[in-house]
């Protein structure tokens, strides 16, 4: 493992601005590094990570290929693919997330640690920070937290070699009401469905409401995400739904049946109509030029 810090002349780190769909109190999966780390250990977190891995293994070039994980957080996917023989670089702006990734890697075997590099920096500066020509570029659970996804998505394509893979996971904005409904939060459900006169849920500072016509954040719109990637020079290989059946279960820990749960979620996430109502959408594109 190698940790590459960024100095002021390389990157002026900005305070993160969170712009995400809001669907009621206690509905967010995570708000900071500690919450995210805790979330990855829940059933919902495990389902998400294992489904992303399962999808990617059928699209990635064989190891050892060079993978860039933009906004790689605490390194769950990076560590998984390093174990599989890939060389992985995490580009992450949050020092607390990088510290968690470093902690996880410390416990990994030496042959895995040496395949992972940690770089602190904003993904929109990835071309300057880590260069281009990557065999695959990941950006999972990030686009819903930026004001406008296009600059970041365009960079993902820019840094990926022609023929390489771009993997993006974001919220399924049009289906956000499903969690609220299954949890019995009826006011939130009506608001997310854009019902006239529905009571508004108080919003956290710096966030946008969602659900009513014209207010869906662009990073939460799967059609918009796919269109930006295509316009930047990619073609879609596949798209998957993540968490059709388990998204409403809160912080429930994985049980002894976790493998069966993941198998059921995988089956749902690969076919209609189930993938269309999943909480998250996983886009897999190939750079064409």
N, C-alpha and C positions, 0 to 999 in steps of 0.2 A: 504494500500500500504506500502511496506517495501523496502527501498533502501539499497542494500548491496554493499558497495564499496570493491574494491580489493586493497590490499597493494602490495608493490613491491615484497615481498617474496612469495606471492601467484601467481602473474602473472606479467611477464615483458611485458608491452604493447608495441607492435611494431607499427611503422608508417605503415599505410595501404598502400599496393601496389595495384593499380588498374590495372587489366589486363582484358580488355573488348573489345568486337567487336566494331569497329568504322565504322559508315556508314554515315559519312558526317558531316559538320558543323551544329551545333544546333540540332543534331539528338538525343542526349542523353536525357533521361527522367530527370535525376538528377545527380549532381556531388558532392553535400555535403548535410549536414543536412537541411539547409534552402531550397535548391532546392527540396529535397525529401518531406518536409512538404508541400511546394507549390504544388508539383505534386499530392499528395494524394487528393487535393481538385479539381483537374481537372476532366473532364469526363473520361479520360483514367485511372486516378488513382482510381476513384470511381468504374469503371467497373472492374478493376483488383481486388480490395479488395472484392467487392460483389460477384464476381464469385468464388474466393477462398473460401469465407465463405459458399456459396451455395454448393460447392462440398464437403467441409469437414463435414457439418452437416449430410451427409448420410454415413459417414465412421467412425466418432468418437464414442467412447463409451459414454454412457450417463453421464451427470453431476451428482455429482461432480467428474470429473476425473482430473488428474494432467497433464497439458500441458506445454511443454517447447518451447518457441519461440526464436530460435537462430538467432541473427541479427534482432531482433524484431522492430528495428527502433523506431518510435514515438508511437508505441503501438496500432495501428489501430486494428489489429487482436486480440491482447491480451485483449483490452477493449471490443471488440465485444463478445468474448467467456466468459469473466468474467461476462458480463451482462446475459449470458445464464447459469450461475451457475458454471462455471469451475474455478479451481484454476490454474492460469497462472503465469509462471516465464519468464521474458524477460532476455536473456543473450545478451548484446550488448556492443561492444567495444568503441563506440563513445560517449563521455560524452555529446555532444550537442544533440545527438539523445535521450539519456536517460533523459536529461533535458526537451525535448519536450514531452516525454512519461509521465514524472512526472507532467508536466503542464496539459496535457489532463486528467490525472487521478484526479487531484485536483478538477476538475469540475464534477466528477462522484459521484454518491451516495455512502455513506459510505460502504454499503454492497458490492458494486462493488470494491471499492478501496482496501478493506481488502483481496480480492481474488487475488491481483496482487503483485508480488515481482519483483523488478528491481535489476539486477546483472550486474556490469560492468566487461566485460571480452571477450576475443577471444573465439568464438564458438569452435575452435579446442581444447580448454582446458575445455570444458563443463563438462566432467566426473569429473574433479577435482573441478571445481567451484560449480556445482549444483548437482552432484551425478548422479545416474542411476535409472532405474526403472520407467521412465516416461510412462504414458499411451499413449501419442502422442507427437511427436517432429516436430516442424515446422522449415523450413528454406526457406524463401520466398524472392527472389530477391537478393540473396547473392552470389551464386556460380559463377556468372559472374564477380565478383570482387576479386576473389582469383586466385593466379597463377596456382594452380592445385586443382581441386575439390575433389579428392579422399580422402585426409586426413579428410576434413570436413564431407564428406558424410559418411565415416566410423564411425566417432564419433557420428553422428546422430543415426546410427543403434546401436552403443554400448550403448548409454544412454537410449534407448527405451526398455521397457520390452518386453519379448517374447509375441507375439500376439498384440503388440502395433502398432500404426500408425506412419509412417514417411511421411511428406508432404513437397515436394520440388518444388519451382517455379524457372525456369531459362529461359534464352533466347532460342528462337527457331532458332539457328544459320543458318540452311539451308534455312530459309525463310526470312532472314533479308533484302533482296532486295525489298520486297514488299512495305515497308513504303516509301523507297526512290522513287520507281516507282510511287506510288500513289500521292506523293508530287511533282512529275515532276522533280526530281533531277536525270537527266539521266546519268551523269558521275558517280555519286555514285552508281546508279543502275547497270551500266555495270561493275564497279569494284567489287561490291558485288556478281555479277553473275560469276565473274572470267573470263570475256571476255579478250582475249589476246589483249594487247595494250591499255586497258582501263586506263584513266588518274587516277592516285592515288590521293586520298584526303589527305591533310596534316593530320598527326596523332598527337594527344596530347602526351606529354611525358609520358612514362610508359605504353603505350597501344600497342596492337597488331593489325595488319590489319586482316580483315576477308574476306571471299568470294572466294578467289582463292583456288584451291585444295591444301590441306595439311596445310592451315594456320588458320583454324577455331579453336579458343580457345576451349579446352576440356570442359570447363564449359558451353559453349554455344551449345554443341552438345547433344540433348536429348537422342540419342541412347547410348552415352557414359555414361551419368548420370544414366540412367536406368540400364545399365550393371554393373556399380560400386555398386549401391544399391543391385542388385540381388546377386552379388558375395559376398557382405558383410553379406548376410543371410536374404534377404527379398524376397517377391514375389509381383508383381505388381497387385494392385486391379483395378486401372483405371488410365487413363491419359486424360487431358483436354487441349484444346486450350484456350488461353485468348487473347482477342482483335483481332478478325478477321476483323471486319468492322470499328472500331473506332481508330485504332492505328495511322493513319496518320493525325489525327485532331489536333495535337499540344496541346496547353494549353486551348482548348475550355472548358468552364465551363459546368457543368451538366445543362440541361434544364428541363422544366416541363415534358418532355417525357422520363426521365432517366430510369424509371421502364421498359418501352417498349424497350429501348436500351439494358438494362441488359438482359431482356428476350430473345431478338434476339441473343445477344452475347452468352448467355448460350446455346441456341439451336445449334448454329454453333460450339461451343466449345466441344460439346459432340458427334459430328458425322463427318465422312469423307465426302467430302474432305476438309471441312472448317477448322477443327481443325489443320490439317497438315500445314496450311499456317498462323496460328495465330502468333502473335509477341512473346508470352510467352507460355511455356508448364508447366502444373501443373501435377507433378507425385504424385500419392498416393500409397504407398507400406505398406505392413504389415510385421513386423519382424517374421520370422519363427523359430528362435532358438536362 
